[in-house]
Amino acid sequence: MVVRRLSVGVLVFALLGVMAGCTVTGASTPSSTAPVPSSNGPTSVPVPPAPSGRLASSLGALIQQILDQGAWNAETLTPYARDVLERSVQAGSISATDYEAAHNLFVSCLAQYGFEQQWKKGVDGVYVGGPGNSVPGDGYDNALAVCSPGVSAIIWLYSVQQSNPDLYSDQFEQAVACLRRGGLVDASYTAQQLEAGLKASPKGDVPFDPFRDPVANACLASAGFTYINLDEWNG
């Protein structure tokens, strides 16, 4: 049995399936309405303007942008998240160690509220959430409100780093670039073709298997489209 799901890009986390009980159309991006920056932490450094169609001029600039806003996706940065991002902006990347720690904190926090979920790591090193025990109205959203703010920015930035190095702001451009790098489509394949193909059929009218090809699965999940083969998860 195969199931297509639109997820928070990790997540988003959800956090890339990354938050399986939270379903939206499209990948999450930093909030366009910047809250008042946090008063604690280092003085902001100038951030170069983002090129057209990109999230930022570099990953380091994107991290700094979130630090300057003091929030990501309308969630105020916690001291833990700020500490990780301050170290990461200096390095220009999110370390795998920090990503794993953030993911584990998220999973353990949800477990404290009675929510458990299966997770699989994609070929890009990013976890995707599968079947879980949450249902609408059972308090999962309240649990997310507690568990997400400390880790969601870290998880999302790592996903961007791993699967969207060109920092495309359009989810279909992002996915196509990833698919090209993986050798699944050629240079003539466009974001418009991918969008039309994904909308044409629940299984995707595309020149690759979004459920069983691990590269395609990871590319799509990072862009906010999670395809789950339940037979593999439950096998």
N, C-alpha and C positions, 0 to 999 in steps of 0.2 A: 504494500500500500504506500502511495506517495502523497505527500501533502505539500502544497505551496503556502507559504506564509510571508506576509510583509512584516518586517520587524524593525525595531529601532536599530539603526545601524550601530551596537554592542551595547547599544547598546549599544549599544549599545546595544554595548552592550550592549536586541533588545540590548541590554548592552550587547548588541549583535545576536539577537535571538535570545545576543548579549543581553534579557528581561522578557522572557517568553510570554508572560501574561499581559504585557503592554504592547498593543499593536497599533501602528500608525502607517500611513502611506508615505514611504520615502525615508531617506537617510537623515539622521539628525545632523545639524550644523550648529556652530556657536550662536547663541542668541543674538539677534540683530539689535535688540534693545539692551544697551550696556548698563548694568547697575553701577552704583557708585563704587569705585575701586576700594578695595580693602585698605585700611589705614596702616596695617602692619605689613611687614615685608619690605624688600628692597625698593629703591626708587626705580620707576619705570625707565626703560631705555627706549629710544625712538624705534618705531616699527615701520619698515618700508611699506608703502602701499601695495596691496595685492594686485598682481596682473589681472587683466580681464579674464573672467571665467575661472579664477583660482581662489582658493580659500585664503592664501597668504603667499608672500614671496618665498618663504621657506618654512620648514617645520618649526625651526627655532622661533621664527616670527609669529607663527600660529600659537605656539605655547605662550609666548610673551603677551600676545593679544588676549588670551584667556586670563592670564595673571593680571593684566591691566583692568579687565572687566570685573575681576573678582568673582566671576561666576561662569558657568557653562550650562547651556540649555536651561536657563532660568534657575539653576541650582547654585547657591552660594558655595564657593570653595571652602572646604574645611581646612583646618591647620595641616592635617595630614596631606591632603591633596596639594596644598600650596607648597609644602616642603618638597614633595616629589617633583612638582613642576619647576620650582626654582632651581633644583639640581639639574633637571632635564634641559632647561633652556640654556644652561651653560654648556652642556654636552651637545645640544642640537638634536637630541633624540630621547625617546623613552626606552629605558633598558628593559630587557626581557624579565629581569628580576623584579623590577617595580611593577610591571604588568601582571606577573604571576601573583605577586603579593596583593595587588588591588583586586584581581579576580577572586582570590581565595577569601579576602575580606567580604566581598559581596556575597559569595555563596554561603559563607558561614553566618553572615548577618541574616539572610533570608531563612536559613535553617532554624535560627533562634525564634522565628515567628511561625515555624511549622511548615515552611515551603521548601520543598526539595525538587530538584530538576536534574535531568541528565545533561552532560556537557561533552562535547567532542572538540578536539583541537584540529583546526583545518591545516592545510599545507602551508598557509601563511603564518602559522603560529598563533592564530587568534581563535578563541573558544566560541563555539556556537551552541546556543541552548536548544535542547530538544524537548521531549515530553516531560511534563511536570505535573504536580498535583494541585495547581491553582485553578480556580474557576471564578467567573465573574461574581463580584459581590462578596468574596470570602475574606476580604481584608488585604489582598495582595497589593493593591495600590498604596495602601497605608504603609505596608512593609517597604515598598519601593521608595516611598518618600523619606524613609529613615535610612535605608541601606545604600541608596544611589549617590547622594551628594558627595561622599568622601572618595568615591572611586570612578564615577562615570566619565569625568574629563580624562583621566589617565587611560581608561580602557578605550575610549573613542580615539584619542590621539595615537595610541599604539596601533589601532586598526588602520588609521590613515597612513601612518608610517609604513606599515607592512604592505598594504594593498593599493594605496593611492599616493605614491611618491611624487607624482606631478601635481598633487593638491587640487585636482579638479573639483569645482563646486557643484557641477551637475553630476547626479548619480549615474546616469547612463554613459556619459563621457568617461567617468571613473571606471565603470565596469568594463567598457570596451577596451580602454587602455590596458587594463589588467589581463583581459582575455587575449589581447595581442601579445603581451609579454609572455603569456603561457603557451603561445603557438596555437590557440584554438580558433582564432579568426585572423584574416589577413588585413593588410593596411586599408583595403577598400571597404571593409565592413564598418558601418557608421553607428553612432549612438541612436539615430532615428530608426535604423533597422532593428537594433536590439529592443528599443522601446516597443515598436510595433510587434515584434516577435513574442515578447513576454506578455503583451496584452491579448494576443491572438488566441492563446490556449493556456489552460491551467498547467500543462506540462511544458509550455514554452515552444513556440514555433521558431526554433533557433538551431544553428548548425553544430550543436554540441548537446550533451546530456546534462542538464543543470542539477539533476538528482545524483547521478552516479559518477560523474567526472569530478574528482576532488579539486582540481584547479578551477573549473567553472563554478563549482559550488562555493569555494572560498571567495572568488571574485565577486559573485553576485551577493553573497552574504555581507561582504564588506561595504557594498553599495546600498544595502538595506533590503535585499530580496533573499529570503531564506527558503531554500527548498529542502524538505526533509523526506528521506526515504525511511518510513517507519519500520520496514522489514529489517533494515540494517540496525536501527536503534534497538529494536526488540529482539533481534536474533540471538 
